[in-house]
C-alpha cells in the first residue's frame, strides 16, 4: 500500500503455465478431491499488475474485516484481525483479474456443471501477528458461495515468515495441509466442505480472497446482489 517507500517487484523463478492447462488441473483436482493447490500458477503479468495496484492503494481504502453477511455482518477480533478492500473492477488490474476469473468460471461450469453464476473478491492485508481462526466460507444450505479462490501476492516470502493457510480435509482433521503464501500461488476449494485458517505471520502478508456463487434470487430479492 502507498507510503514513502518505493516498492520494487523482484521476480522469483516462475514456470508459466498456459491458462487452459491450469484450468484443466484446477477442474480435475476439484472433481477428484474438492481442492486444488497450485504454486506460482497465476499468469505473471496479472500477478504483477495486481501487486502494483495493491501497493499504490492507500491504507484508508482498507476496512477491518468482519464475519457474516448483510445485517448479520460484524467485526470480531477474536475470529479474525485482517483488513480488506473489495475489488470493483474499476482499475485496469481489477478488470483483468475479473476477466481471468470469469474464464475460469466458464471452464469449471463446462466440466463440473457447478452452476457458478457470479464472482466476488477482495484484497486482504494481514499485518504481522494478524490471523483468521478456523472457519468455513459457507455452511450447507445457508449460503450461495460454492467455490473459494485465494491468490497470494508476497514476493520473496520465506518459510520463517510463517502466515500459512491451513486447509483441513474435513471437520475432524486436526493436522491439515499447510500452504505457504508465496507470490502467484493459487488455492481453490469447495466452500462448504473445507474448514481452514490463516496463521499469524512475522511480516505483512497480502492476498486476494474470492468466491464463486450460484444464483439464489427469489421474488424481489436478488442474490447475489448486482
C-alpha positions in Angstrom: 0.0 0.0 0.0 1.1 3.5 -0.7 3.8 5.1 1.6 7.1 7.0 1.2 8.8 3.7 0.3 9.1 2.8 -3.3 8.1 -0.9 -3.8 10.2 -2.8 -6.4 8.9 -6.1 -7.6 11.6 -8.8 -7.7 10.9 -11.9 -9.9 11.1 -15.3 -8.4 11.7 -18.4 -10.5 8.3 -18.8 -12.2 7.4 -21.5 -14.7 4.5 -20.1 -16.7 1.6 -22.5 -17.3 -0.9 -21.6 -20.0 -4.4 -20.9 -18.7 -6.1 -23.9 -20.2 -3.6 -26.3 -18.7 -4.1 -24.6 -15.3 -7.9 -24.5 -15.6 -7.8 -28.3 -16.5 -5.7 -29.1 -13.4 -8.0 -27.0 -11.1 -11.1 -28.6 -12.6 -9.6 -32.1 -12.3 -8.5 -31.5 -8.7 -11.9 -30.1 -7.6 -13.7 -33.0 -9.2 -11.4 -35.6 -7.6 -10.7 -34.2 -4.1 -12.5 -30.9 -3.7 -9.5 -28.7 -3.6 -6.5 -27.6 -5.7 -3.2 -26.1 -4.7 -1.0 -24.5 -7.4 2.3 -22.8 -6.6 3.3 -19.9 -8.9 0.1 -20.5 -11.0 -1.3 -17.1 -11.7 -0.1 -15.6 -15.0 3.0 -13.4 -14.1 1.7 -10.3 -15.9 -1.6 -10.5 -14.0 0.2 -11.1 -10.7 2.4 -8.1 -11.2 -0.5 -5.9 -12.2 -2.4 -6.8 -9.1 0.7 -6.4 -7.0 1.3 -2.9 -8.4 -2.3 -1.9 -7.8 -2.2 -3.2 -4.2 0.9 -1.1 -3.4 -0.5 2.0 -5.0 -3.5 1.9 -2.7 -4.0 4.0 0.4 -4.4 2.4 3.9 -7.7 4.3 4.1 -9.1 2.1 1.3 -8.9 -0.9 3.6 -11.5 -1.7 6.3 -11.4 -4.1 9.2 -12.8 -7.5 8.0 -15.9 -8.9 9.6 -17.9 -12.2 9.7 -21.4 -12.8 8.4 -23.4 -11.1 5.6 -25.5 -8.1 5.4 -27.5 -7.5 8.6 -25.5 -10.3 10.3 -22.1 -8.7 9.5 -19.9 -7.8 12.4 -16.3 -7.2 13.2 -15.0 -9.9 15.6 -11.3 -9.6 16.5 -11.4 -12.9 18.3 -12.0 -14.7 15.0 -10.1 -12.5 12.5 -7.9 -9.4 12.6 -7.2 -8.7 8.9 -8.2 -5.8 6.7 -9.9 -6.0 3.3 -10.7 -3.9 0.2 -13.3 -5.2 -2.3 -12.3 -5.4 -6.0 -14.8 -3.5 -8.0 -13.2 -3.8 -11.5 -12.8 0.0 -11.9 -9.0 -0.4 -12.3 -7.2 -2.0 -15.3 -5.7 -4.7 -13.0 -9.1 -5.3 -11.4 -10.7 -5.7 -14.9 -8.0 -8.1 -15.9 -8.5 -10.1 -12.7 -12.2 -10.4 -13.1 -11.9 -11.3 -16.8 -9.4 -14.1 -15.9 -11.6 -15.5 -13.1 -14.6 -15.2 -15.5 -12.8 -17.5 -17.9 -12.1 -20.0 -15.1 -15.8 -19.9 -14.1 -16.8 -20.8 -17.7 -14.3 -23.7 -17.7 -15.5 -25.0 -14.3 -19.1 -24.9 -15.3 -18.5 -26.7 -18.6 -16.7 -29.5 -16.9 -18.2 -29.8 -13.5 -21.7 -28.3 -14.0 -21.4 -26.3 -10.8 -23.8 -23.6 -12.0 -21.4 -20.8 -10.9 -23.2 -17.5 -11.6 -21.0 -14.7 -10.2 -17.7 -13.9 -8.5 -16.8 -11.5 -5.7 -13.3 -10.9 -4.3 -11.2 -8.5 -2.2 -7.6 -7.7 -1.4 -6.6 -8.9 2.1 -3.9 -7.4 4.3 -2.6 -9.3 7.3 -0.3 -7.2 9.4 2.4 -9.0 11.5 0.6 -11.1 14.1 -2.9 -11.0 12.3 -4.8 -14.2 11.9 -8.1 -15.8 10.8 -9.2 -18.7 13.0 -10.5 -22.0 11.7 -13.8 -21.4 9.8 -15.9 -22.4 6.8 -16.6 -19.9 3.9 -20.1 -21.3 3.7 -22.4 -23.5 5.6 -24.5 -26.1 3.9 -27.9 -24.7 2.9 -27.2 -21.3 4.3 -25.1 -19.6 1.6 -24.7 -19.4 -2.2 -20.9 -19.5 -2.0 -19.8 -22.7 -3.9 -16.0 -22.4 -4.6 -13.4 -20.3 -2.8 -10.3 -18.9 -4.5 -7.2 -17.5 -2.9 -4.2 -15.9 -4.6 -1.1 -14.8 -2.8 0.9 -11.6 -3.6 4.0 -11.9 -1.5 7.4 -11.8 -3.3 10.4 -13.2 -1.6 8.3 -15.0 1.1 10.5 -17.2 3.3 9.4 -20.3 5.4 10.3 -18.4 8.6 7.8 -15.7 7.7 5.0 -18.2 8.5 1.5 -16.9 7.7 0.4 -20.2 6.1 -3.1 -21.1 5.1 -4.1 -24.4 6.8 -6.7 -26.3 4.8 -8.4 -29.1 6.7 -9.8 -32.0 4.7 -12.9 -32.3 6.9 -14.2 -31.2 10.3 -12.3 -34.0 12.1 -8.9 -33.2 10.5 -6.6 -31.7 13.1 -3.4 -31.6 11.1 -4.5 -30.0 7.7 -2.4 -29.0 4.7 -0.2 -26.0 5.1 0.1 -23.7 2.1 3.0 -21.1 2.1 1.6 -17.8 0.8 4.3 -17.3 -2.0 3.8 -15.0 -4.9 1.3 -16.2 -7.5 0.2 -19.3 -5.6 -3.4 -20.2 -6.2 -5.7 -22.3 -3.9 -9.3 -23.3 -4.8 -11.6 -25.4 -2.7 -15.3 -26.2 -2.2 -16.6 -23.5 0.2 -18.9 -25.7 2.2 -16.5 -28.7 2.6 -13.2 -27.4 3.8 -12.6 -25.6 7.1 -9.4 -23.5 7.0 -7.5 -20.9 8.9 -4.7 -18.3 8.4 -1.8 -18.5 10.8 0.0 -15.3 12.1 2.9 -14.1 10.0 6.0 -12.2 11.0 5.7 -9.6 8.2 2.9 -8.0 6.2 1.0 -10.6 4.2 -1.1 -9.8 1.1 -3.6 -11.9 -0.8 -6.8 -11.9 -2.8 -9.7 -14.0 -1.5 -12.7 -14.6 -3.7 -15.8 -16.8 -4.0 -17.8 -18.1 -7.0 -21.5 -18.0 -6.2 -24.7 -19.5 -7.6 -27.9 -17.5 -8.2 -30.4 -17.9 -5.4 -32.6 -14.9 -6.4 -36.2 -15.3 -5.3 -39.2 -13.0 -5.9 -38.0 -9.4 -5.4 -34.7 -10.4 -3.7 -31.6 -10.5 -5.9 -28.9 -12.8 -4.5 -26.1 -12.4 -5.3 -26.6 -8.6 -5.5 -25.6 -6.9 -8.7 
